[in-house]
């Protein structure tokens, strides 16, 4: 019954029970301390997990790896069923206890007038045999040992579960935020110095109430970590073509998880490097090989306004993008994959003229716009599928621009499809970088547009916000609302509260660190201080349950 009950819970809540139990200090505390979790009474309660001394605080996220969509209207029925199953389980354990007592040796019956013979040399009553909870619920029943239960090194260790929070409170960490930390002048900063400065960044992030960071790892068809597929980014090593002296991404991921931060790998899938940069890239990388090949330059990679872009009309290009994302998720304990809004850079038909002509020659009937959307759809689908298979609990999301007309008609990103059916994304994170008084795209209007796109329970809404306009104090494109950021210093806290009216909203993402703190010194940014004074307390308390 215990096995059946545990299996039910794992399938219902996606809680890895066996990852919780090994952190206990004794068999008795294991069972009674985990009992509230089994009954569902505190599923996902981070504070309970942190306060309970039998859990390692940095491991509390194991309990959070459940599907929030299951914690809804059916929660009460699941808990009732859980209690019923628990009753059956306890009844079975009681039966085992009673049976063992009945089978225990007892002294023979004697008449009342007979003398009672001492039985000091007879075997004592046996203690009831209980089943210690170990790494496998199929282990044979054994006597509990006085020593703590340990797992032999030869036993397989369950795969880790990605860390997610029910309310995502994310901060984008862009290349612009961290380039001064990656570099000391024009060379890679010493590892110890980098580690200390990066720790300060993440300490500041957590102190503001963020629980997730979106770390840029591929800004321009390059890599922030040593990669076999993409060259090192000049943001990390100072110049294209240089090797890294150490792996900064490995350090950032470790530091983030030490602070219980969920960390997602952020990629720009199509945007590449400049002409000057690509000429410094070593010949071992596909992007340089395509550049050098006159048959592929202008097809696999296409130059637009002095920058090279990857063309997703070709399978080989899509394979590279997906392989690069898979590499990042395989090498590091990232909790998700995040894709930015750099889709097609132009509406010019020459961008993919050869690919489209081949498509038409083979009988394809789609118009060019739909052909491009189909290419992006296929890329997004593959990235989502790969992310989900790479680790339990990992999620994939996309952050399109706030101007939906531009996103759909000029960048060819079919956000309506991605939000409308299963299989493309786990969340949509529109960059709603507008105030409440914007003349054309006010914050509430854009949020509602994206909310109305969502037609499936598998897609969450995360609202992207920026402190950039609070920093500059103006929005020259806002029409009648161009002075809003100058005259009001509570714009973002009012926007934050407006997200509570969105049915599928499960959090916000904020751009970016440099508007909160100076990345090098850690000093607070004066230009946004008043706006942050209103925003941060509300941000720390808000929940979208």
C-alpha positions in Angstrom: 0.0 0.0 0.0 2.9 2.4 0.8 4.3 1.7 -2.7 1.0 2.3 -4.3 0.4 5.5 -2.3 3.9 6.8 -3.1 3.4 6.0 -6.8 0.1 7.9 -6.8 1.6 10.9 -5.3 4.6 11.0 -7.7 2.3 10.8 -10.7 -0.2 13.3 -9.3 2.0 16.0 -7.9 5.3 15.1 -9.7 7.0 15.2 -6.4 10.2 13.1 -6.2 9.5 11.6 -2.8 12.7 9.6 -2.9 14.7 12.8 -3.2 13.2 14.2 0.0 13.6 11.2 2.3 17.4 10.8 2.2 17.9 14.2 3.8 16.4 13.0 7.1 18.3 12.4 10.2 16.4 9.3 11.4 13.8 6.8 10.2 11.2 8.1 12.6 11.6 11.7 11.6 11.6 10.7 8.0 8.1 9.4 8.1 6.4 11.9 10.4 8.2 14.9 8.9 7.2 14.0 5.4 3.6 13.1 6.4 2.3 16.7 5.8 3.7 16.6 2.3 2.1 13.2 1.6 -1.3 14.5 2.6 -0.8 17.5 0.4 -1.2 19.9 3.2 1.9 21.9 2.6 2.9 20.9 -1.0 5.1 23.6 -2.4 5.3 25.5 0.9 8.9 26.9 0.7 8.9 28.4 4.2 7.9 25.1 5.8 10.7 23.4 3.9 13.2 26.0 4.9 12.2 26.0 8.6 12.1 22.2 9.0 15.5 21.2 10.2 15.5 17.9 8.5 15.8 19.5 5.1 18.9 21.1 3.6 17.7 24.6 2.7 19.5 24.6 -0.6 17.6 21.4 -1.6 14.1 22.6 -0.8 13.4 23.0 -4.5 12.9 19.3 -4.8 9.5 19.7 -3.3 8.5 22.5 -5.8 8.9 20.3 -8.9 5.2 19.7 -9.4 2.8 20.7 -12.0 1.0 23.9 -10.8 -1.9 23.2 -13.3 -2.8 20.2 -11.1 -3.1 22.4 -8.0 -6.4 23.8 -9.0 -10.1 22.9 -8.7 -9.2 19.2 -8.4 -6.9 19.7 -5.5 -9.5 18.9 -2.8 -10.4 15.7 -4.4 -6.8 14.7 -4.8 -6.2 15.4 -1.1 -9.2 13.4 0.0 -8.0 10.5 -2.1 -4.5 11.0 -0.7 -5.9 10.7 2.9 -7.9 7.6 1.9 -4.8 6.0 0.5 -2.9 7.0 3.6 -5.5 5.3 5.8 -5.1 2.1 3.7 -1.4 2.4 4.1 -1.5 2.9 7.9 -4.0 0.1 8.2 -1.7 -2.3 6.3 1.3 -1.3 8.6 -0.9 -1.9 11.6 -1.8 -5.3 10.3 1.8 -6.2 9.8 2.5 -5.0 13.4 -0.3 -7.1 14.8 0.7 -10.1 12.7 4.2 -10.0 14.0 3.0 -9.9 17.6 0.8 -12.9 17.0 3.7 -14.9 15.5 6.1 -14.0 18.3 7.1 -16.9 20.7 5.1 -16.9 24.0 5.5 -18.9 27.2 3.4 -22.1 27.4 0.2 -22.0 29.5 0.5 -23.6 32.9 -2.1 -24.5 35.6 -2.8 -22.2 38.4 -1.2 -24.5 41.0 2.0 -25.1 39.0 5.2 -23.3 39.8 6.3 -20.8 37.2 9.7 -21.7 35.8 12.0 -18.9 34.9 12.6 -18.5 31.2 15.7 -16.4 31.2 17.3 -18.6 28.5 14.4 -18.4 26.1 14.4 -15.9 23.2 12.9 -12.5 24.0 9.8 -11.2 22.2 10.8 -9.9 18.8 10.4 -6.2 18.0 7.9 -5.4 15.2 9.8 -5.3 11.8 9.4 -1.9 10.1 10.5 -0.9 6.7 13.1 1.9 6.7 12.6 4.4 3.9 15.6 4.2 1.5 16.4 5.3 -2.0 14.2 2.5 -3.5 10.7 1.6 -2.4 11.4 -1.9 -3.8 14.2 -2.7 -1.3 13.6 -5.7 0.9 12.4 -5.2 4.5 15.3 -5.0 6.9 15.8 -4.4 10.5 16.4 -0.7 11.2 20.0 0.0 12.0 21.3 2.2 14.8 23.5 3.8 12.2 22.1 6.5 9.8 20.8 5.1 6.5 23.3 5.7 3.7 23.2 5.1 0.0 26.0 3.0 -1.4 28.1 4.8 -3.9 27.3 2.2 -6.5 23.6 2.8 -6.5 22.2 5.0 -9.3 21.5 8.6 -8.2 18.0 9.9 -9.3 18.3 12.6 -12.0 18.0 16.1 -10.6 14.8 18.1 -11.0 14.8 21.6 -12.4 14.1 24.4 -9.9 10.9 26.4 -10.7 8.8 28.7 -8.6 5.1 28.9 -8.8 5.4 32.7 -9.0 8.3 33.6 -11.4 10.0 36.7 -10.3 12.8 36.9 -12.9 15.6 39.3 -13.8 17.3 39.4 -17.2 21.1 39.4 -16.8 22.2 40.6 -20.2 25.6 40.8 -21.8 25.4 44.6 -21.1 24.9 44.0 -17.4 27.9 41.6 -17.1 30.5 42.6 -19.6 32.3 44.8 -17.1 32.4 41.8 -14.8 33.5 39.3 -17.4 36.2 41.7 -18.5 39.0 43.7 -16.9 39.8 46.2 -19.6 39.9 44.1 -22.8 40.8 40.8 -21.3 39.0 38.2 -19.2 38.9 39.1 -15.5 40.8 36.9 -13.1 38.6 34.0 -11.9 38.6 34.9 -8.2 37.8 38.5 -8.9 35.0 37.5 -11.3 33.6 35.1 -8.8 33.5 37.7 -6.0 31.8 40.3 -8.2 29.3 37.8 -9.6 28.4 36.7 -6.1 27.7 40.3 -5.2 25.4 40.6 -8.3 23.4 37.6 -7.3 23.2 38.7 -3.7 21.7 42.0 -4.8 19.3 40.1 -7.1 18.0 37.9 -4.2 17.8 40.8 -1.8 15.3 42.6 -4.2 13.0 39.6 -4.1 13.9 37.9 -7.4 13.8 34.1 -7.5 14.9 33.5 -11.1 17.6 34.9 -13.4 17.6 34.7 -17.2 21.3 34.5 -18.1 22.4 35.5 -21.6 24.6 32.8 -23.0 24.3 33.3 -26.8 23.9 37.0 -27.8 25.3 37.0 -31.3 25.9 33.5 -32.6 28.7 33.3 -30.0 29.0 31.7 -26.6 29.5 32.9 -23.0 31.0 29.5 -22.2 33.6 27.3 -24.0 31.6 25.6 -26.7 32.3 23.2 -29.5 29.7 24.8 -31.7 30.0 28.5 -31.2 33.1 30.8 -30.7 33.7 32.5 -27.4 31.9 35.8 -27.1 34.0 39.0 -27.1 31.8 40.1 -24.2 33.6 37.5 -22.1 37.1 37.3 -23.6 37.5 40.8 -25.1 37.8 39.9 -28.8 36.4 37.3 -31.1 38.8 34.4 -31.7 40.3 34.3 -28.2 39.9 31.3 -25.9 38.5 31.5 -22.4 40.8 31.2 -19.4 38.1 29.6 -17.3 34.3 28.9 -17.6 32.3 31.8 -16.2 28.9 30.2 -16.9 29.7 27.2 -14.7 30.5 29.6 -11.8 27.4 31.6 -12.3 25.1 28.6 -12.4 26.7 27.3 -9.2 26.5 30.7 -7.4 22.8 31.0 -8.5 21.8 27.6 -7.1 23.7 28.3 -3.9 21.3 31.2 -3.4 18.2 29.1 -4.4 17.8 31.0 -7.6 16.3 29.3 -10.6 18.6 30.0 -13.6 17.6 29.8 -17.3 19.9 29.9 -20.4 18.9 32.8 -22.6 19.7 32.6 -26.3 19.2 34.9 -29.3 18.7 32.2 -32.0 19.2 34.1 -35.2 21.2 37.3 -34.5 24.9 36.9 -35.4 28.0 38.9 -35.3 29.4 41.8 -37.4 31.6 41.5 -40.4 34.7 42.4 -38.4 33.9 39.9 -35.6 33.2 37.0 -37.9 36.5 37.4 -39.7 38.3 36.7 -36.4 36.4 33.5 -35.7 38.3 30.2 -36.0 37.6 27.9 -38.9 36.4 25.1 -36.7 33.0 26.7 -36.1 30.1 26.2 -38.5 29.3 29.9 -38.7 32.9 30.6 -40.0 32.7 27.6 -42.4 29.4 28.9 -43.8 31.0 32.4 -44.1 33.9 31.0 -46.0 31.8 28.9 -48.4 30.6 31.0 -51.3 27.7 28.5 -51.8 26.5 29.0 -48.2 27.3 32.6 -47.4 24.2 34.6 -48.2 22.0 31.5 -47.7 22.8 29.9 -44.3 24.0 33.2 -43.0 22.7 36.5 -44.4 24.0 40.0 -43.9 21.6 42.7 -42.9 22.8 46.2 -42.1 26.3 45.1 -41.3 25.4 42.1 -39.1 25.1 38.4 -40.0 21.9 36.5 -39.2 21.2 32.8 -39.3 18.5 31.7 -41.8 16.1 29.1 -40.3 14.8 28.1 -43.7 17.6 25.5 -43.8 17.6 22.3 -41.7 21.4 22.6 -41.1 20.9 26.0 -39.5 18.0 24.9 -37.3 20.1 21.9 -36.3 22.9 24.2 -35.2 20.6 26.4 -33.1 19.0 23.4 -31.4 22.4 21.6 -30.9 23.8 24.8 -29.3 20.8 25.0 -26.9 21.1 21.3 -26.1 24.8 21.8 -25.4 24.1 24.5 -22.8 21.4 22.4 -21.1 23.6 19.3 -21.1 26.8 21.0 -19.8 25.1 23.0 -17.0 22.4 22.7 -14.5 20.2 25.2 -16.1 16.5 25.1 -15.0 15.1 26.3 -18.4 15.7 27.7 -21.8 14.7 31.3 -22.7 14.6 32.7 -26.3 14.7 36.4 -27.1 12.8 38.4 -29.7 15.4 38.5 -32.5 13.6 36.7 -35.2 13.6 37.7 -38.8 15.5 41.0 -39.1 13.9 42.2 -42.4 10.9 41.9 -44.6 13.2 42.0 -47.7 12.4 38.9 -49.9 16.1 38.6 -50.7 16.9 37.4 -47.2 15.8 33.8 -48.0 15.1 34.0 -51.8 17.0 30.9 -52.7 15.3 28.8 -50.0 11.9 30.1 -50.9 12.4 29.4 -54.6 13.5 25.8 -53.9 10.4 25.4 -51.7 8.1 26.6 -54.5 9.9 24.5 -57.1 9.2 21.4 -54.9 5.4 22.2 -54.9 5.2 24.4 -51.8 2.2 26.8 -51.9 2.7 29.0 -48.8 3.2 32.7 -49.3 6.6 34.1 -48.2 5.2 35.4 -44.9 3.7 32.0 -44.0 6.9 30.2 -45.2 8.9 32.2 -42.7 6.4 31.7 -39.9 6.5 27.9 -40.6 10.3 28.0 -40.4 10.2 29.7 -37.0 7.4 27.3 -35.8 9.5 24.3 -36.6 12.5 25.8 -34.7 10.4 26.7 -31.7 8.7 23.2 -31.6 12.1 21.5 -31.7 13.6 23.7 -28.9 10.5 23.0 -26.7 10.7 19.3 -27.3 14.4 19.1 -26.6 14.1 21.2 -23.4 11.4 19.0 -22.0 13.3 15.8 -22.7 16.6 17.1 -21.3 15.5 17.2 -17.6 12.4 16.8 -15.5 10.8 20.2 -14.8 12.8 22.2 -17.3 10.7 24.8 -19.1 11.0 26.7 -22.4 9.7 30.2 -23.0 9.9 33.0 -25.5 10.0 36.8 -25.0 8.5 38.6 -28.0 8.2 42.3 -28.3 5.2 44.1 -27.0 4.0 45.4 -30.4 2.1 42.3 -31.6 1.6 43.6 -35.1 5.3 44.0 -35.6 6.1 40.7 -34.1 3.6 38.8 -36.3 3.9 40.8 -39.6 7.5 41.9 -39.8 9.4 39.4 -37.6 7.1 36.5 -38.7 6.8 35.1 -35.2 3.4 33.3 -34.9 2.8 34.0 -31.2 -0.9 33.2 -31.7 0.0 29.6 -32.6 2.6 29.2 -29.9 0.1 30.4 -27.2 -2.9 28.7 -28.7 -1.9 25.0 -28.8 0.3 22.6 -26.8 3.8 21.7 -27.8 5.5 25.0 -28.6 6.2 26.9 -25.3 5.7 26.6 -21.6 5.4 30.4 -21.1 5.1 33.6 -23.2 6.9 36.6 -21.8 6.0 39.7 -23.8 8.2 42.7 -23.4 5.5 45.2 -22.3 7.9 48.1 -22.1 5.2 50.7 -22.0 3.6 52.9 -19.4 0.0 53.0 -18.4 -0.5 56.3 -20.4 1.1 55.3 -23.6 -0.9 56.7 -26.5 -0.9 53.5 -28.6 0.3 50.6 -26.6 -0.5 51.2 -23.0 0.6 48.5 -20.5 -2.9 47.1 -19.7 -3.9 46.9 -23.4 -0.8 45.0 -24.4 -1.0 42.6 -21.4 -4.6 41.8 -22.3 -3.7 41.2 -25.9 -1.3 38.5 -24.9 -3.6 37.1 -22.3 -6.3 36.6 -24.9 -3.9 34.7 -27.1 -3.5 31.9 -24.5 -5.9 29.1 -25.3 -4.3 26.2 -23.5 -3.6 25.4 -19.9 0.0 24.4 -20.8 1.1 28.0 -21.4 1.7 30.6 -18.7 1.9 34.3 -19.0 5.0 36.1 -17.6 4.9 39.8 -18.1 8.2 41.5 -19.2 8.8 45.0 -17.7 11.7 47.5 -17.9 13.2 50.1 -15.7 14.8 51.7 -18.7 12.3 54.4 -19.1 12.3 55.1 -15.3 16.0 55.6 -15.8 15.7 57.9 -18.7 12.6 59.6 -17.5 11.0 59.7 -20.9 9.3 57.8 -23.7 9.4 59.9 -26.8 7.2 57.4 -28.7 4.4 57.4 -26.2 2.4 60.2 -27.8 0.2 61.8 -25.2 1.9 59.7 -22.5 5.5 60.8 -23.3 5.9 62.6 -19.9 4.5 59.9 -17.8 7.8 58.6 -16.6 8.9 62.1 -15.7 5.8 63.1 -13.8 5.1 59.8 -12.0 7.5 57.7 -10.0 5.1 54.9 -9.3 4.5 53.7 -12.9 6.0 50.3 -12.5 4.4 49.4 -9.2 1.0 50.3 -10.7 1.8 48.1 -13.7 2.8 45.3 -11.4 -0.5 45.4 -9.6 -2.3 45.4 -12.9 -0.9 42.0 -13.7 -3.1 40.5 -11.0 -6.1 40.9 -13.3 -4.6 38.6 -15.9 -6.0 35.1 -15.6 -2.9 33.1 -16.8 -0.2 35.4 -15.3 2.3 33.5 -13.1 4.9 36.2 -12.7 7.0 39.0 -14.2 10.5 39.4 -15.7 12.4 42.7 -15.2 14.9 44.3 -17.5 17.6 44.6 -16.1 20.3 44.6 -13.4 22.1 47.7 -14.5 19.0 49.8 -13.8 19.1 48.6 -10.2 22.8 48.5 -9.3 26.1 49.4 -10.9 27.4 46.0 -11.9 31.0 46.7 -10.9 30.5 48.6 -7.6 27.2 47.3 -6.5 26.0 50.9 -5.8 22.3 51.7 -6.1 21.3 53.5 -9.3 20.1 57.0 -8.3 18.0 57.6 -11.4 15.6 54.7 -10.6 15.8 54.8 -6.8 12.4 56.5 -6.3 10.6 54.1 -8.7 12.3 51.1 -7.0 11.3 52.3 -3.6 7.6 51.9 -4.6 8.2 48.8 -6.7 10.3 46.5 -4.6 8.2 46.1 -1.4 5.1 45.3 -3.5 7.2 43.0 -5.7 8.5 41.0 -2.7 4.9 40.4 -1.4 3.0 39.9 -4.6 1.7 36.4 -5.6 -0.4 35.4 -8.6 -2.1 32.3 -7.0 
